[in-house]
Amino acid sequence: MATSVDSSHPSTVAAISSSAAAPSNSSTAAVPAPPPAAEPLPPSIEGFDKLMDQEVKAFVNASEKIGGLVQQQAWLHTLPFTENDLT
């Protein structure tokens, strides 16, 4: 191991020397704790998800059959509630 520390800092030289000589023991590394169990969703969120999955999806599907401006407006209506982007 090459170092460029001058001898005017003996504590630094000693620290570098001792860290280079110390063996690393990675087999005794701490095992991370498992993630906590997911909490159930509040009833209001479950209700919103149900509304989006049933009623709004039916509205969007019907608008796709009509097409044109109706389809575009239905799709734009869902944007604030989904992960869609404008591309």
N, C-alpha and C positions, 0 to 999 in steps of 0.2 A: 504494500500500500504506500503510495507516494503522497507526501504532504509537503506543503510549502509554508509551514509555520516556522518562524524563526525562534531561536532559543531564548529570546528576551521575555517570552511568556511561558514560564515553566508549567503553570497550571493547565494551560491549553494543550501543551505538548503531552502532559501526563494524561489528560482526559482522552486525547486522541489515541494514545498508546493503549490505555486500558480498554477503550471501546473496541479497538481492533483485535485485542487479545481475548476479549470475553466471547465465549461461544454463545450463539443464539439458540434458544430452546423453544422452537415454535410448537412443539408437541404439547406444551402445557398452557397454550393460549386459552383464554376463557371462551367458553361456548356461549354464543348470544342467546338470550332468552327468546322463547317463541313469541310471536306477535299476539296481542290480546284478542280474545274472541270478538267477532263483529257484533255490534249492538243491533237489535231489531230496529227497523225504520219506524218513525212515528206514524200514527194513523193518517195524519194529514198528507204525508208524503206518499204513503201507500195509495190513498185515495186519488191523489194527483196522477200517480203513475197509471192507475187503472183507467182514469179518465182519458189520459193521452193514448193508452194502448187500445182502448175500445172506441170511444166516441170520436176523438179527433182523428184517429187513423181511418175510421169509416168515412168521415168528412173528406179527408184528403184522397182516399181511394175513389170516392164518388166524383170528386173534382177532376181526377185524372181521366175519367171516362168522358167528362164534358170537354176538358181540354181548354186551350187558349188562356184568356185572362182569368177565368174562374180557377183553373189549375194553378196559375201563377200566384194568385192572391191566397189560395189555400196553403200553398207551400210557404209563402212569406209569413203567413199567420203562425206557422209552426216554428219558425226560426228562433224566436226568443225562448222557446221551451225545449229545444233540442241542441245537439252539438253540431248541427249543420253550419256550414259557412256559405258565403255568397258566391263561391266559385263553382 
